Amino acid sequence: MTLYVNGEEVDAQRITDEADKLRPQHDATFADMPQDERERQLMEWSRENVIEAVLLRQAAKRDIGAVDDDTVEATLSQMIEQSGSPEQFYRKMGLSPDDRERVKGEIAERIQLERLIERITTRASAPTEKEIRRYYEKHGDRFTIPEMVRAAHIVKHLKPIDDPEQLKGQMDAIRSEIGDQTDFGAVAAKHSECPENGGDLGFFARGQMVQEFEDVVFNMKSGQVSGVFQTEFGYHIAKVLDRKPQVPCPIDEVRPVIVRELTEQARQKAIEKFVDAEKDKAAIEEK
């Protein structure tokens, strides 16, 4: 069976290529689905994607019309320049200079499609203030400043030649020097293998330090000094200098991000609406 869209034959390889492109993400997303069902869904989605691409290209040719040769030549020259030379350009395309007219035809189709997409998406309205605020409230977990800790540490790196027990014993002795009134920075400057700034690491959120270090400091109170603990870097003693709780980002600070995302959503909906209308009146056949 061969697929035809408005009388145009669609090469079955296009659907296979689309499935290959979608497969990694599709298989990861639907890993719990039985394999035969997952494969059937993947091929159906790939077929729909190809049909929609064909309909958009046909509409672009119909609604936009021919692209003047000067524009096509200028675009081709720019692409060749970016590749370094004509030889490198055609080699990268898997073609030869004899295929110049074919390449120009593909460029003209791409320009037609870009112009059609621009025409369709200009109809998308800008997000209203109400939509912006609703989006901000719905996705509040994204628009937050995470909990942060400012910590200092004393570290002794564990090297292959070191005796772990001896090194830990040194750190235990250092920890015994530190009391409530001790200048932690001075001790770090004296004993730590990273003595800069008295071992002060500044503020950081989760995910910026190794897990073992974060597991300790994010469970400490401000001003508290830890015991000796180990990470992949060696033995540490940490002091929490300050903490900042998670707080929402002010809406005005994230407004540009929200506007950009809502605008892109509106553009995508406009394209989907256009494609659906094209599909409703299209002749899509298997022969």
N, C-alpha and C positions, 0 to 999 in steps of 0.2 A: 504494500500500500504506500502511495506517495501523497504527501501533504501538498495541497494547493491553497493559496490565499489570494482571493480575487483573481483567480486564473494563473497566478504566478507559482511555478513549482518551487518547493522549498527542499533543498538538499538535506537528506536525513542526517548527514554528518554535522550539520549546524546544531541539531538537537543533541547529538552525542557530545559535541564539544561544550555545549552549554551545561549539560549534565556533569561533565568532568570538572567544569569550573565551580559548580555549586556543591559537588559531592562532599568535600571535606567538612564544610560548615553544616550541611544538611545531615550528614551521618552523625556528627557530634551532637546536634540539636535533638535528633530523633533516635538516639542510640537505643532506647527501650522499645522501639517499634520493631516488629518482626521484619527480618531482612527483605523478604519478597514484597511485603507491603511498603516498606521504606523505599525500595527500588522503584516500585510502581509509582509512588507519589513523586519521587524525584524526576522521573521521566515525564510525568504529566506536567509538573511545574516547568520543566525545561521546555517542553513543547509550547506551553502558554507564553513563556518569555520570548521564544523565537517568533511566534505569531505576532505578539505585540510589537516586536522590533521591526518586523516586515511591514505591519500596518503603519507604524510611524514613518518609515522610510517612504512608503507609497504616498502617504499624506503630505510629506515634505515635498516630494516631487510634484504633486498635484497643486498644493497651495502656495508654495514658494516659487516654483518655476526654476528656469535655468540660472546658473551662477555664471557671471561673465568670466571669460578666460583669463583676464588680467588678475582677477582675485585668486583664481585657482593657481596660476603660475607663481604669484607672489607667495602663496602659502607653501607650495612645493619647494620654492627656493629657500624659504626659511627653514623648512624641515631638513633639507639637504645641508644647509649651513650648520644646523645644530648637530648633525651627525658627523661633521668634520669634512666629508667629501662625498661626491656622488657615489663612488664605489662603496664606501662604508654604509651609505644610506640604503642602497639597493641590496647589499649583502644582509643588512639587518632585517629588511623586509622579506628576504628569501626570494628576491626577484632580480632581474637584470635591467640595464638601461633600456632594453627593447620593450619593457613593460611600462614605459613612461605614460602612455595614454591610459592604460588601465589604472595606474596610480592616480592620475589626474581625475579619472571618473570617480574613484573612491573618495578623493578629497572633495569633489563637488557635492557628492551625496552627504558627506559629513557636514559641510557648510550648510546645505539645505536643512539638515536635521537640526543643527544648532539654531538656525534662524526660526524654525518652526517651534522649537522648545521655548525660545525667548518670547515668541508671539503668544504661546499658550500661557506661559507663567506670568506675563505682565498683567494678566487678568486676576491673579491672586491678590487679594486685599491684604494690606498691612495689618498686623495684629492690633487689637484694641487694648486699652488699658485694663479692661476687665479680663480679657484673655491672658494678658501678661501676668496679672496677679493670681489668677486661677492656676496657671502653670507653675508659678513660683510656690504656691501653697501645696500643690500636688506633688512636686518634686523637691520638697524641703530638705530631704536627706542629701540631695546633691549639692544644694546651695548652703553649705555650712562650713564654718572654719572648725576643723577637728580639734579635739582635745590635744593639748600640747604640754610637754614637760621640758623644763630647763634643768639639765643635770650636769654635774662634774664627776669625773672619775679618776681613779688611780689604777693603772694597768701595768702588769708585768707580762710580757709576751712569752708564751711557752714555745721554746725552740726545740728541735729534735735532740739537741745535746743536753737539754735541761732535765733535771730530776723533778717530776711534777710535785712530789711530796715536799721536797726542799723548797721549791718555789712557793707553794701554797703556805708553807711555814713562814716564809718571809712576809707574805701578805697578811697572815694572821697577826704577826708581830706589828706590822704597820697599823692594822685595824685597832690593835689594843692601845695605840698612841692617841687615837682619835676619840675625843669626848665631846660633850655638848658645846663647849666653848672653844674647841680647837679650830684654828684657821685651816679649813680643809684645803684651800688653794695652796697654802704654804707647804703642807704635807705633800700634796701632789707635785708641786714644783721640785721638791726634794727627792721624792722616791719614784714617781711615775716615769714610765718610758715614753709617755706623751705628756710632757709637763707644761706645754704651751697654755697660756691663759689660766694657769692653775687647774688644768684639766677640764675647764668649762667647755661644754659641747654646745652651748646655746640652746634655744628652743627647738624642739623637733616633735613631729607627730608620729603616730604608729606607722610602721612600714619603712622608716628611714634608717633604723638601726637593726642589728641582728636580733632575732627573736628572743634569744636568751636574755639579752640586755634589756629589751623592752618589757619582758615579763617581770623583771625585777623593778625597774624604775616607775612603771605605770601603776604599780601596786604600793607605792610608797607615798607618804605625806610630805608636804613641803618642809624642808629642814631636816628630814630623816636621812640617816646614813645606813647603808646596807651592810650586811656581812660580806665575807669574801665569796664570790661566785665565779663560775667559769663560763666562757664562751669560746668560740673557735679561735679567738685572738689571744686567749690566755686567761689570767686571773684578774678580776676587777674588784674594786670597792667603789660604790657610787653614792653620791649625795644629791638629793633633789633640792635644787635651789629655788624653784618656783613652778607653779602650775597654772595653766589656763584651761578652763572648761570649754567644751564644744559650744559654739554660739552660731546663730544663723547669720549668713552674709546679708547686709542690707540690700534690699531689692534694687536700689539704684546702682549698686556695684555690679550686679549680675544681669541688669536689664539688657545690655547689648547681646549677651549670650542667649537670653531667652528670646529676644526679638529675632535673632539669627535662626534659632531652631524652629520657632513658630513659622517664620517666613519660609524656611525650607520645607516644612510640613505642608504648608499651603501650596507651594509650588508642586510638590509631589502629588497632592490631591487633584490639582488642576490637570496634570498630565494623565493621571489615572482616569479622571472623568472624560477627558478627550479620547483616550484609548478605548474606554468602554463604549463610547458612542460609535467609534469606528468599527469596533467588533460587532456591535448590534446590527450594522448594515452591511457587514462584510460577507462574502461567500467563502466559507472555510470548509474544504472538502478533503476527503481521503479517497483516492482513486487507485 
